[in-house]
Amino acid sequence: MSKETELKLLIAPEAHSQLLSDSLLNGTPCADQCTFQLQNTYFDTPDQRLHQARVALRIREKQGRFIQTLKTRGQSRNGLSQRGEWEWSLATDQLDVAVLNGVWPDTLADVDQSALKPVFTTDFQRTAFTLNWAGEHRACVELALDLGEIRAGRQREVISEVEIELISGVEAALHEIADQLRLSVSLEPSDVSKAERGYRLINNQTST
């Protein structure tokens, strides 16, 4: 298991090009800058037991590879979230419930895993940077700029976000980086994950 610590920020779709030209992204030592498409399918029971337990289960397709991810209940405040995360490489896009043994949350012990079905998808382009931040607080982070949509049946909702995930170093560096980026574009912290927005969409709720 790994612990995911990231800061999520909302950005206007038309501001993406402006952010990509920011001196921070072009002047900070970085590696692995790339752009790729991510398609994600989220799974749950018909009565949304995983959602009720604040657990997310998905399969992600990235450049021809399939990755199954389980994320458990965490905490989120002012855009900064922390939660447990497990990942498994898959040969196909089919859910593998066998790998969940030993990590499946106790709160879902009575759930029939064979009842897990796709409930919604997210499809977005990600431009990612690995930044070595040397501000007041030092850290290595992945900064991801996402643009795409959530799809639930015929319903659609735009994804336009910046995620700054801590790889190593001090958590406070995430806020330093966000403050620096705000000198170029407007960014608003968000405590609502893509998964939560997907559930709000299928349950006909607003995500504001």
C-alpha atoms as one frame of an Amber mdcrd trajectory, in Angstrom:
protein
   0.000   0.000   0.000   1.105   3.541  -0.667  -0.184   6.758   0.842  -1.344
   9.284  -1.720  -0.931  12.950  -0.776  -2.047  15.432  -3.387  -3.416  18.934
  -3.811  -6.296  19.272  -6.277  -7.037  22.624  -7.934  -9.705  23.647 -10.433
  -8.652  25.617 -13.517 -10.687  27.105 -16.365 -10.296  25.005 -19.553  -9.209
  28.079 -21.518  -6.359  28.699 -19.034  -4.481  25.455 -19.748  -2.191  26.920
 -22.405  -1.362  29.849 -20.141  -0.407  27.519 -17.293   1.747  25.377 -19.591
   3.767  28.466 -20.497   4.313  29.367 -16.833   7.947  30.029 -15.930   7.650
  27.574 -13.005   7.046  24.646 -15.351   9.693  25.818 -17.785  12.308  26.934
 -15.265  12.199  24.318 -12.495  14.440  21.254 -12.924  12.159  18.481 -14.100
  12.038  15.148 -15.884   9.495  12.856 -17.516   7.392  15.635 -19.017   4.773
  13.943 -21.196   1.198  14.105 -22.459  -1.082  11.053 -22.693  -4.717   9.959
 -22.567  -6.221   8.286 -19.496  -9.449   6.300 -19.632 -10.868   5.099 -16.325
 -13.797   2.828 -15.509 -15.156   2.895 -11.948 -16.878  -0.107 -10.382 -19.478
  -0.483  -7.646 -22.428  -2.600  -6.562 -25.946  -1.689  -7.773 -26.674  -0.095
  -4.372 -23.326   1.800  -4.390 -21.828   0.181  -1.306 -18.303   1.296  -2.238
 -19.420   4.892  -2.592 -21.135   4.746   0.806 -17.865   3.519   2.335 -15.887
   6.209   0.462 -13.929   3.566  -1.421 -13.044   3.886  -5.112 -12.269   0.928
  -7.388 -11.256   1.559 -10.987  -9.415   0.198 -14.000  -7.239   2.722 -15.831
  -6.019   2.339 -19.389  -2.799   4.231 -20.015  -0.917   3.843 -23.277  -2.126
   0.291 -23.802  -1.580  -0.805 -20.192  -4.345  -1.644 -17.703  -3.994  -0.777
 -14.011  -6.521  -1.694 -11.318  -6.573   0.692  -8.353  -8.297   0.573  -4.974
  -8.459   3.781  -2.942  -9.779   3.757   0.605 -11.452   6.317   2.810  -9.202
   9.306   3.425  -9.411  12.934   4.389  -9.525  16.076   2.281  -9.310  19.716
   3.278  -8.784  22.814   1.136  -7.921  20.622  -1.837  -5.290  18.541   0.018
  -6.199  14.850   0.236  -4.553  11.825   1.860  -5.713   8.221   1.425  -4.550
   4.632   1.072  -3.946   3.313  -2.421  -3.181  -0.116  -3.946  -2.408  -0.816
  -7.624  -2.153  -3.971  -9.758  -1.155  -4.385 -13.400  -3.718  -6.323 -15.456
  -3.455  -8.159 -18.753  -6.911  -7.001 -19.888  -9.586  -4.429 -19.009 -11.491
  -6.983 -16.899 -11.786  -6.505 -13.133  -9.672  -8.954 -11.089 -11.375  -9.421
  -7.712  -8.834 -12.052  -6.583  -6.131  -9.416  -5.988  -8.449  -7.593  -3.573
  -8.115 -10.353  -0.973  -6.208  -9.054   2.027  -6.755  -5.368   1.235 -10.551
  -5.269   0.946 -11.940  -2.910   3.645 -13.605  -4.562   6.638 -16.598  -2.242
   6.188 -17.296  -4.023   2.872 -16.731  -7.578   4.122 -20.346  -8.567   3.352
 -20.256  -7.254  -0.240 -20.511  -9.808  -3.028 -17.534  -8.837  -5.203 -19.059
 -10.652  -8.189 -21.758  -7.949  -8.152 -19.232  -5.193  -8.935 -20.125  -3.554
 -12.254 -19.009  -0.447 -14.212 -20.906   2.656 -13.065 -19.232   5.574 -14.895
 -16.051   6.515 -16.750 -13.613   9.387 -16.943 -11.658  10.187 -20.091  -9.078
  12.972 -20.069  -5.771  14.117 -21.460  -3.029  14.527 -18.870   0.106  16.606
 -19.236   2.457  15.595 -16.425   5.690  17.037 -15.064   8.023  15.772 -12.376
   9.282  18.857 -10.530  12.161  19.125  -8.096  10.991  22.012  -5.945  13.644
  23.976  -4.056  11.567  26.639  -2.325  11.283  27.214   1.407  10.163  23.574
   1.620  11.907  21.086  -0.671  10.050  18.296  -2.443   9.784  16.194  -5.557
   6.256  16.289  -6.969   4.259  15.215  -9.978   2.212  18.075 -11.383  -0.599
  16.908 -13.671  -2.843  19.081 -15.828  -6.057  17.207 -16.753  -8.640  18.125
 -19.383 -11.528  15.887 -20.432 -14.889  14.683 -19.145 -16.824  12.366 -16.856
 -19.364  10.133 -18.602 -22.344   8.500 -16.934 -24.809   7.173 -19.481 -25.769
  10.180 -21.594 -24.626  12.655 -18.955 -21.335  14.519 -19.292 -19.324  16.836
 -17.041 -16.074  18.642 -17.834 -12.814  17.751 -16.078 -10.367  20.659 -15.864
  -7.947  20.267 -12.966  -4.414  20.591 -11.722  -3.186  17.872  -9.362   0.082
  18.263  -7.442   1.092  14.939  -5.898   3.865  14.569  -3.358   6.515  12.013
  -4.362   9.010  12.867  -1.621   9.738  15.782   0.668   7.583  18.175   2.647
   3.807  18.443   2.215   3.913  22.231   2.619   5.740  22.438  -0.712   2.471
  21.582  -2.490   0.948  24.842  -1.290   4.080  26.786  -2.206   3.894  25.488
  -5.759   0.185  26.275  -5.983   0.782  29.831  -4.765   3.460  30.299  -7.420
   1.165  29.014 -10.176  -1.589  31.388  -9.043   0.606  34.278 -10.147  -0.201
  33.193 -13.718  -3.701  31.706 -13.578  -6.699  31.442 -11.285  -6.752  28.151
  -9.335  -9.356  27.082  -6.784  -8.854  24.232  -4.279 -11.293  21.339  -4.599
 -12.069  18.562  -2.126 -14.213  16.666  -4.656 -12.448  13.795  -6.437 -13.198
  12.709  -9.991 -14.829   9.599  -8.534 -17.093  11.644  -6.245 -18.064  13.865
  -9.186 -18.961  10.743 -11.166 -21.262   9.534  -8.398 -22.898  12.948  -8.130
 -23.506  12.841 -11.866 -25.195   9.436 -11.851 -27.186  10.388  -8.750 -28.307
  13.659 -10.397 -26.575  15.884  -7.874 -24.548  19.031  -8.477 -20.772  18.937
  -8.029 -20.258  22.562  -7.008
